[in-house]
Amino acid sequence: MRYRTRLAEGRLKDMAGHFKVLLVTGARQVGKSTLLGRVFPGLKAFTFDPEQDRFGARADPDLFLDNFTPPLILDEIQYAPELLPAIKRRVDLSDVPGQYLLSGSQNLMVLRQVSESMAGRVGILELESLSRREQAGETDGAAWLAEWMCAPSGFTREAGPPPPVGALPRILWRGAMPGLLDFPDRLVPDYLRSYVRTYLERDVRTLSDLRNLSDFSRFLGLSAALTAQEINDSQLGRELGVSPPTARSWREILVHTYQWRELAPYQGNAVKRLSGRRKGHLGDTGLACWFQRLSTPDALAVSPLLGPLFESWVVNEVHKAFVTLPVAPAAHHWRTAGGAEVDLVLEVDGKLFPVEVKAASRLDGHSTRGLAAFRQTYGDRVAGSLIVYAGREVYRPARDVLAVPWFCL
């Protein structure tokens, strides 16, 4: 597989030059090990396993570290947590940065173990799956999100050559996992089937004492069908025949394994009656299509899921661009009791940046209503408003709103 340059490479190098220990987290198969190997070529690397202690790291962590001189790459560190106290003792004796480069795909377990063992000694970078720009090899240009948030009123973006017909359904249907880049469409379902099986048997079993993985698999499929909707644990429980607390705990497993992203409702003082429910997005649209048995991009193009999946894709793309910012913004959604809503609200430095998503090739007068209501509510705190849509032109449908096609992200 041909390597694609990652937006996170520069930050990874910078962090490794200052932190003694570096932890790269993210979902299974998003390229953590590949990224570490690419940025730090020639380093000795070990990948740990939940079943076998092949290197003796769990049985005798100090002996393992005695046998190999740092810097080392230690992959899937959640399967060898005994190493962390031993690493802490060693890095406390040396101020050399970049001694141990760790990776892990289970947020809850890895972060808890690392925070307990090496607070203040470790830099943490969360790696997402491939962005559209990374897939297309367009990482040399300026970062669009940083440009827009720095000067939203003066932000300009060339639409460039339009993509071929059917490009949007295809990119949503295939998803963004690096391992799929060189796969033909006919093998995408086979890859995703294997991914889900590995995820259930390794990550989910490690985090939970689930006795019936088929029930959790059904829950994951239902979550895929409800992507881009507000979360209702009671509804999820009823659909699956489990209690709301069980549905909530299963949802937390999805979050802690980077398969599910949640946006808290934005609650400012100006509006008292806001929806209090979080909004959920499946982390990969290709997985959502597989769970919904959408066999081709053409099937997705005529599916009612196209709109919700497009919204989830945009939300995920924006999060992927966070690595280009000095500080990641807080991400919310906004909805009033009267029905006004905005799909994504970014907040940083006391400023608000609402983003609306429209799976339409043309925008009409209704397209900017949510953004107008948000600006009317929060006034001067709103620095810039953006609509990402399925059309082909960059223009301003309203004086303070910029519309950009999806392929400009």
N, C-alpha and C positions, 0 to 999 in steps of 0.2 A: 504494500500500500504506500502510495506517495504521501510524504509528510506535508501537511498544510501548516504554515506559520500561524502561531496562536497569538491573540492579542495580549495574553497574560505573560508572554516571555520576558518583556522588559521589567515588569514588576517583580517577577520571580527572581531574576538576576539581582535586582536592587535589594530585595529582602534577604537573599542569601548572603549578600555582602555585609549585612549588619546583624542578623540574628544568628545565634549559635545553632539553633535547631529550626528547621522549616517544615511545616506540615501542609501538604496539598490535599484538600478534601474535594469530594464531588461524587456524583453518581457512578455506578459501575459502568465501565467501558466508555468514559468520556475522554480518555487519553492522559490520565495522570502520570502513569509510568512512562509513556512515550514522551511526554513533555519533559519530565525530569531527565530522561536519557538523552534527549536532544539538546537541552540547555546545558547539561553537565556531562558531556561525553567522556567515556573512559572510566567513570566511577564504578566501583564494584557495587552490584545491586543484588538484593535478596527479596524474594516474594514469599510471604508467609501463608500458611494454609490452616483452615479451621480444624482439620482432622488430624493431620500429621505434623509433628514437630521435627521437620526434616533437618533443620540446622542446629537443633538443640538449644534454640534461643529461649524457649519457655522453661526448659529443664534447668539450664545454667546460663542466665543472661550475661553474667560477668565474664564467664569463659568465652562465650560467643564474641563479645566485644573485644576481649583480649586478643582473639585470633585474627581480627581484621582491623587495620588501621583506618581511621576516618580520613577524608570524608566518605560516607557510605550512603547509599540509597536503600531505604527499608520500606518495601511496598506492602500494602495491606497490614499496617501496623496493628490494627485492632485484633488481629489473630495472635499477636505476641505482646500482650500488654505488660508482661513481666520485664520487657526490655526498658520500659520508660523510666522506672526509678534508677536503673543502672545507668542509663544515658544521662539522667539528671546529675548523678554523682560525678560523672566524667566531665560534663560541660561546665560544672561549677569550678573545676580546677584549671580551666583554660578560657581565655577570652577570644579565641580564634572563631570567626564567624563561619557558618556553613559547614559545621562538623557532621551533622546528621540530617538527611533530607528524607522526610517521612511522607507516606501517602496513605489514605484510607477512604473507604466508601460508605462508612456508617457514621453519620453526623453525631448522634447522641453518644454512642459508645466511645468513639475516638476523642471527641472534644472533652468529654467528662474525664477520661483517663489522662489526657494531656494536661488539662487544666489542673488536675489534682497533683500531677507529677512535676510539671515544668512551667508553672505560672511565671510570666515575665521573661522567660527564656526562649520562647518559641514564637515565630511569626506564622500566621495562618493565612493561606490563600485558597479560596474556593474556586475550583475550576468548573466551568459549565461545559455542556456539549458545544459542538461547533456552531458559531454564528454564521449567518448568511455570508458575511464578508469573508470569513475564514474559509468557508467552503469554496467560494469563488476566487480565492487568492487575492483579495483586495485589501490587504492589511497595511499597505504602505502609505495610504492616504491619511488625512486627518480623521480623528475619531468624531463621528457625526454627533453623538450625544454630548460630548464635551463642548463642541462648537456651539450647538444649539443652546445649551444651558448657560454658556458664558455670555452670549449676545443673541438672545432669541429674536429681538426686533430686527436685527440686521442679518439674521441667518439666511444664507442662500444655499441652494443645493441643486445641482444639475441632475435632471432625470436620467440622462445618458440613454444609450440604445435600449429600446423596450425589450423585455424578455420574450421568448417565444410563446405562442398561444399554449395555455395549459401549464405554464411554469409554476404558478402559485399552487394549484392543487397538488402538483407533483412534489414540490418541496415540503408541503405539509404532510403528504402521505408517506414520504420516505423518512421524515424526521431528521435528526441532526447528530446521530452517533457517528464518530469517526470511522468505525469499522464498516459502515455501510457505503462509504464514499465510492468505492470501486466495485460495488455489487450491482449486477443488473436488477431491474425491477422485479423480475420473476423470482429472485431469491430473497427479496426483502422480507416477505412473511416468514420464511424459514429462519432468517437471522433473528427476527424479533421473537419468534416462538422460543428459540433457544435462550435468548436473553431473559425472557420472563421466567423460564424454568430455572435458570441459574440463579436469578434474583430471589425467587421464592425459596429455593433449597438452601442457599447460602446465607444471604443477608437476613431474610425474614426469620428463618429458623434460629439464627444467632441472637436476634433481638427479642424474640418472643417464644413462649412455650406453646405456640399454636399446634393443636393436634390434627387439624384438618386444613391443609393448605389450599384445598379446593374452595373452601368458603372464603378465604382471603383473596384468592384469585378472582372470585366473583365480585368481591368488594372492589378490587382494583379495576375490573371491567366497568362496574357501575360508576366509579369515580371518573373514568374516562368519558362516559356518557354525560356526566354532569360538569365537565370542565367549563370554566368561565361562568359558573353560576355561584350564587351564594350558598354557603354550606349549611345544611340542616341535618344534624346527626340523628334526629328522630326519624326523618324520612329515610335516611340511609339504613337505619336499623330495621325499619318496617319492611323495606324492600328485601332485606337479607334474612329477616327473622332473628335478629340479634338485638340486644339492648342498646340504647343510645350511648352509654359509657363504653361498651365494646366497640361500637362504630367509631367513637372518638379515639380510643386507643389504637385502633387499626389505622386511622387517618394520621395519627402521630408517627406511626411506623413509616408511612409513606413520606412524611416530611423529613424524618431523620435519616432516610436513605436517599434523599434528594430526588424522589419521584413525584413530588407534589409541592407546589408553591402556594402559599396563602397570603392574601392581601387583607390587612385589617382595614376597617372602615375609617375614613378620615373624619375626625370629630374636632371641629373648631368651635369657638365660643359663639360665633354668629348664628349658627343653626343648631337648635336644640333637638329637633326630631329627625335624627338620622338613623338609617338602618344600622343595627349593631352587629350584623352577621359578617363574618369573614367571607371572602371570595376565593375560590380555589381554582388552580390551573394545573393540569397534568404537565409534568416537566418535558415530555417529548410528544409531539403530535403524531409521530409515526407509531408509537405505542398505542395511542388513543385509536388510531385507525385500525390497527391490528385487533384490538379488543372489540371494536365494533364491526369486525368482519367486512371492512371495506377493502375489497380485493385489488382495486386499481385506482390510480389518480382520477380517472374518469368517473368512477363510482363516487368518490368524494366530491367531485365538482357539482353533482346534482343532489348531494345529501344535505339535509338540514343541519348537519354538524359542521358544515363548512364555515359558517359565521363564528360559532364558538371556538373552533379550532384556530381560526385566523386570529381571533383575539388572544388566545393563549400563546400562539406563536409570537405575536408582537410583544406581549408582556415578557416572554422569555428572552426575546432578542434585546429588549431594553436592559434587562438584568445582565445579560452577557456583556453589554457595553459598560457596565459599572466599573469593570477592571481598568478602564481608561480614565477614570475620575480620581482625584485625590482622596475624596471621601464618598462612599456609596450613599446615595440619598435614601431616605425612608420611603417605602413604596406603600400606597394605599389605594383603595377604591372609594368612590363617593356616591351616595344615593340618599335622597331625601324621601320623606314620607309622601311627598307630592309626586314622586316619580322622576324627578330630575336626577341624572346620573352621569358620572364620568368613569371610564373604564380603569384608568390608572392615574394616580396623583403622586408626583415625586416632590419631596420636600427636602431642601438643603439650604443652610445659611438663612433660615427664616423665610425663604421664598418658595412659592408653589408653582409647579409645572404640570398642568393637567394634560393628559394624552387620551384622545378618543380613538377608537378603532372601528372602521367601517368596511365590511366585506362587500363593497359595491364599487363599480367602475366609475360612477359619477356621484357627486355629492349634491344634495338639494338643500333647501332652506331649513329642513329639520336637522341636518347633520351637525350644526353648530349650537343647537339649543342647550345641550348639557353643558358645554363649555361656557356659553353666555351666562347660564344660571350660576355656574361656579364663580365666574369673574364678578358677577353682580353681588354674590355673597361675600367674597373675600377681597374684593377690590384691589388695592395696590400691592397686596402680597402676591398676586398672580403675576409672575414674571414673563411667562410665555405659554401659549396654547398650541397644541399640535394635534392634527388628525392624520393617522396612518390609514391609507385606504388602498383598494385593489385597482386603482386607476393607473394612469401613465404620465400625469402632468404634476409639476410642482407649482402651486399657486396659492393665493390667499382668498379663501371663500368669505372671509370677514376681515376687517381691518387688523384685528389682533390675533388672528388664527392662521397658521400655516398648514397647508395640506401637502403631504408627501406620499408618493407611491411606496409600496412595501419594499421594492427592490432598491430603494435609496438608503435603507437602514444598514 
